[in-house]
Every structure is written in structure tokens, then in C-alpha cells.
Amino acid sequence: MDTRIQFRVDEETKRLAQLMAESQGRTLSDACRELTVGLAEEQRKTMTHDLWLTEQINAAFDKFDSGKANFMEHNEAKTQMEVRKNKIRNRDKR
């Protein structure tokens, strides 16, 4: 079911927005609808990412709580990350 969104702007803002929309071959309603759909899609992406991140954090804590987590020294972690970064940087140079 579609819903209606209403908001108020001054006449000059509405007039200028209509001119811009018309110059692009669309109505002001079309432009507002596209903006609203785009905002909703960005929110969906944010919510999906937040859910994924929460799952990753919970999995890490579960691993820690079960005693299956592996720890390493800071310098070793830095070295491993540099190796990974170099592989990514050099993957197209082959």
C-alpha cells in the first residue's frame, strides 16, 4: 500500500524545485519520490551492515567464551596484516 508524505516549503522554493525537476523531464513529485526511495535504500544498507557487524561481534565473543580464540603479539599481527595488504596490492600485477 502506498502512503502519502506531505511537507511545507515556501513558494519560491517550490517554484525553483519544480523548474529544476521539469528541466530534467520529471515532476516535483517524481523527484521527491526518488529522493525518498534513495534515502530508504541507504537506511536498508545501514541496517543490513549493522546486523552483519553485530553477528560478527557476537561470533567473536562466542569464540572467546568457548576458549577457541587465538591471540598473538601485536608485532606478529602487524606483520601478518602487511603480508595480506601486499597480496591485495599486488594481485593485479601478475
N, C-alpha and C positions, 0 to 999 in steps of 0.2 A: 504494500500500500504506500502510495506516495504521500508525502506530507508537505505542508506549506511553511516557508520561512518568511517572515516579514521583518523589515527593519527600516529605520528612517534615516535619510540623509537630506541635506539642503538641496534646493532646486538646482543650483549651479553644479554641484557635484553630480547629481543625476543626469543633467543635460550633457555634461562633458563625458561622463561614462557611457551614455547612450551613443554619442558621436563616435567614441573610440570603438565601441562594440560594432556599430554599423559599418565603420571603415574596415572592419575585419570580416564583414559578411555574417554577422550574428547579432542576436538581440541581447539586450542587457540581461534578460532572464537567462539566456544561454550562458553568458559569461559568468553570472553568479552561480549557476548550477555547476559549471565546470570547476570553478574555484572550490565550491563546497565538496564536490566529489573528490577533488585532489587533496583537500585537507583531510577528508575521511580516510583516503588511501594511505596518506602519511601516518595517520594515527594507527591504522591497522598494522603497518610495518613496525611502528614503535612498540605496539603491544605484543606482536609476534616476537620481536627481538627481546623484549623484557621477559617473556615467558621462556624463551630459549636460554637466556642468561640465568634465570632462576633455576632452571633444570640443571644447567652446568654446575652452578654453585652447590646445589643440593647433592649432586653426584660426587663432587669433590669432598664434601663433608661426610657423605656416606663412606667413601673410600677411606678417609682419615679415621672415622669412627670404627671401621671394621679392621683397622690395622694393616690395610693393603697399600697405604700411601708410601711412596719412596721419597726420601729427602736427599738433597745434595748440597754441597758447599756453593756459596754464591759465585765464586770464580769458575767453578765447573759449569754452573748454569749459564753464565755469560759466554763461556767458550762454546757450549752446545748451541746457544742462540746465534752466535756468529756463524757457525757452520751452516745452520739452517738458512740464515739470511743470505749467505753466499751462494748456496744452492739455488735459491729463488732468483737472485740477481743474475746468475749465470745460466739459467735454464734455456734461455733463448739464444745463447752464444754457441751452442753446439752445432 
